[in-house]
Structures are given as structure tokens and as C-alpha cells.
């Protein structure tokens, strides 16, 4: 193969390698993005938008009636406070009917006005009866075992770990799972840290309470020390609150709230029939849903809960429960992929940076210029390494006062012969050009001979004379690029 054909072949191979590397990088990025953003695998299909999965209207012809609150157990079963029919109905994670429980009546362990339900890890459930000012506790077999009473109307119930959280007309109560109320934040008012009919709360992983402070038209974040961290929204003028249309109004009426595994908050705005999404710092992200009766729409919704990549909403005046998927970004199930994905992402970049390093090749004429230059140490300090033929390496290594590493490169004799024959080059010049042709990546041939420069141009090998190299090394853009 002639030297020109060899150069052409190497150029084609180089461009092909770059194209393959770029395609692999795009593929890796695509896989990485998919692993981090895909929603949990679900059996339900037919979703009509990004999040909606399915609706639950009832079971076996028995329809829900004004469902107000929802809860989830450890298996992903959906508990519905079916307020209009005075009962709790359980569905599995696919929306199939499981069971109904709760005796109707006004006795201590009966239900009259069930508006919310929460489920502990051990299967105990807590059903809130607003007008009877109580919570009825059921064991894992759904048998009533205990009642917790309140001096003022409770509005929501939430279980987090081994604690029970209840919002009341005036604030938040915190107790254990047996119903012993231990502490709380009770202060009715409009000031920061006070509450007015808080509809529900969500508990963050760090213990922060996110409270839907309904009649103050805001969400408040309360730290574990009881002090407010932030508020989104603010109290409205009492006499015009319902009709107030000022730009500072954030909610029609924040009725309930849930937090997903990404830390995002979902606030049910019952009056506006939508869900307002905030981050954990109280910054607005987006709104979900519009008023209506179709899939993914709401008609005065109220309760909401989250678990295992699913958002469950009590769409009260549509007499149904809607279930949505929520992509988990960087959740625990994908953590194991992160080191491998990062390595795969960084590897092409590392290879690219390595290929950017210039590899210098010297001819005998250049070595002669270097030996005669009183400033040769400056050139040597910049180049550090130079590739040469075996014969030139032996001579160059004897140069005094030049701390430069001479890298001897073996070359095929037939390639040297072809260069001598085609371009009428001296043997040593042909050897230097053959060394350059055998190197991958960026390379520069250092030569003072015009015939060699012309041959190098024909073979697509960049060249520099001694003076040109000095000028190049003075350029800030090339500092640090010189290498073996």
C-alpha cells in the first residue's frame, strides 16, 4: 500500500472511530436517562396523558359516593374513605376490589362521617370521623379495637413511622400509634406558625411537616423544632377571601397534601380542581389537571396520598378515585446504576482528552537546530517527549544540556522504502515521516526540510519548523498540550 493510500485509510478509520464513539455516548446517555426517569412498572395501560393510570368508581355495581380521603398500606392497597356511604373500601394496586369495613352508627367503634384513613406498617388503620370528633382504630384484620376522641373536630390523619399525626381546627397533634397524643402545634390564627382549619399534612423524610393550611390559603413547612421554615401562599382578606383575585393568591383552597420520593409536594386545590406541585423548598413547579370529568381531570377533589411511585387522589365530586404514576428520579432502586453510568459517561470524555494531546516527531534537521540553540532547554521543557526513529534516538540521547525524553519508535522498512521512492526523501527523513504516520491521535512532524514538509502535507501530517514551534509554544491555547 502506498503512503498516500495509507494516510487516506487512517483518516477514514479515525473519522469512523469518532462517529462510533459519539453514537455510543448518545446510547449511554439515553440508557442513563431512562434508568433515572422511568416510572415504576405497572400492569395498567391505556393512560391518556403523562401521569394518569386509571380511575376507581366502585365495585360490583356498588359505586363510591363522595370519597373524601385515601390511604395506602405497605402492599400498595388503596384505602378509600367512602364518606357518602359511611364506610372504608379497599382496592388493590390495580384497582380491584378487596374488602369493605366499618359499621355505620354513632357508637364509639362505629362510623358516622368517615373523611380520612391512614394505614400503619403493621396493618392497623386509623379512620377519622369528623362530626363525631374521633378516630376509630382497626387491627390488621379490620376489627375495631380502640377509639381516640378529640375536644375539637379532627380534619385529617397521617401515619409516619411510629407516629400518628392529626390536624384539627386549630393546628397539629402528634401522638404514638396507640393514640396517646404526645405533643403538637396548636395555635389558631393568621400569623406564620399558626393555622386555620389545616386540611392535611405530609411528613418529610427529615421530619419536616408540610401542612395544607386551608383557610390561610397557604402551605407551611414546620421544622422538627416547631419553627416555620417557609410558606407558600398567605392569608387572604377575611371578608373577600372567596372572591379575592389578587396576584398574590396561590390557591383557591388547599385541601390536602402529599410528598413523593423525589421530595416534591402535591397540594390538592379543591376550589380550583387542580393539583399544585411544589418542591421541598416551597418553590412552584407546575400544576396538574383541570376541572372536568375525563381521565386526569378533577371536580372538586379533596384527599391525596402517595406511595411506591403512585399518587392517589380522592376526586370527591366525580365520585371516584384517580391513580397517577410519578417518575422516581434517582430513587433507591436506581442507585446501583449510578457508578457504572458515571464511569461510562466519563470514559469517552477521558479518551477524547487523551487524544487531544499532541505527539511530536522530530527529523534529524530539527534535532540539529535544537542542539545549536542556546534556549533549547525552554523547548525541551515544553515538549518533554519527542518521538524519533531508533537511529535518531541513539544520536539525540547524547545531546548535552537538553532534558528531553526521546521515544524510539520501530517502523516497517517497506514503509520507509515507499516514502523514499515516492517522495525522493533522504532515509532519515523518510524514517521520521514513517514514525508520524504510525502514530494515532494528534501528531506534528518537526522538520526544517521543504521536501519533507511537502510530503507531509500530501499525507495529511501537520508540520512545524523550529521557529514555528517556538511561536506555537508561546500561544496560551497550546500550553499543556505537548506530550508523548
Number of C-alpha atoms within 10 A of each C-alpha: 9 12 20 17 11 15 19 14 11 15 14 11 12 14 11 12 12 12 12 12 16 13 12 15 18 13 12 16 16 11 12 19 14 12 20 18 15 13 17 14 8 12 8 11 9 8 14 12 10 11 18 21 22 21 20 20 18 19 15 6 7 8 14 23 19 23 32 26 33 27 30 27 20 13 12 17 20 26 25 31 30 31 22 17 17 23 23 25 22 22 20 16 18 17 20 14 17 13 13 15 16 20 16 15 12 13 10 15 21 20 27 22 24 30 30 30 28 27 26 22 15 10 16 19 27 28 28 31 27 21 16 20 17 25 29 24 25 21 16 14 10 16 16 21 11 15 18 17 16 12 8 14 19 30 24 27 27 22 23 18 10 11 17 22 26 23 27 26 19 21 25 26 18 19 17 16 19 13 19 12 16 11 12 15 17 17 15 16 16 15 12 16 21 19 28 22 22 31 28 34 27 28 20 20 11 8 13 20 21 27 28 31 33 23 23 27 24 25 29 27 25 21 16 12 8 13 13 17 17 18 19 19 18 20 19 20 11 10 8 9 17 12 10 14 12 9 6 11 17 18 24 22 25 30 30 29 28 27 25 22 20 15 16 19 27 25 32 33 26 24 17 19 22 25 26 21 21 20 16 18 14 19 14 15 11 11 15 16 17 15 16 13 12 12 16 24 19 29 23 20 32 30 30 29 24 25 21 17 19 25 22 25 29 31 30 24 16 21 20 24 29 23 25 20 22 22 20 22 18 17 14 10 12 14 11 9 14 14 10 11 16 13 10 16 17 13 12 15 13 10 11 14 11 14 14 14 17 18 22 25 29 27 24 23 17 19 20 13 16 19 17 10 11 10 11 16 17 15 18 17 13 18 21 18 19 21 26 29 26 18 14 21 20 13 12 20 14 9 14 8 11 19 16 19 16 22 18 16 20 14 18 11 10 12 21 22 16 18 22 17 12 12 16 15 20 14 12 18 23 24 30 26 31 27 26 27 22 16 14 11 12 16 24 19 27 27 25 21 15 10 15 23 20 14 20 23 12 14 18 14 18 15 21 20 18 17 11 11 16 14 11 14 19 11 10 8 9 13 11 12 17 19 17 17
